[in-house]
Amino acid sequence: MRSCIDVVISIRFHYLKFGELLDMPHC
């Protein structure tokens, strides 16, 4: 399974593609 950091980075990358910056919850 992916580590928490990898998941957060992947999610933030997808949001950046849409031009949105969201504060991801800390693990």
N, C-alpha and C positions, 0 to 999 in steps of 0.2 A: 504493500500500500504506500501511497505517496505520503511524504511527511507534511506536517501542517503548513510549513513555510512554502513548500512547492505548490500546495493547493491555493494558498492566499495569493501568491505571485501569479498563478494562472488566472484566477478570478479577476485580479486587478488588471491584468493584461487585456482580458476580454472587455472590461469596462472602458479601458483607455481607447480601445478600437472604436467604441461608440462615442468617444469624446466626453466621457463622464468620469468623474473622480469621486469614488466613494470610500469612506473610512471603513476598512475591513476590521472586524473584531479580532482582538488578539487571542492567541491560542492559550 
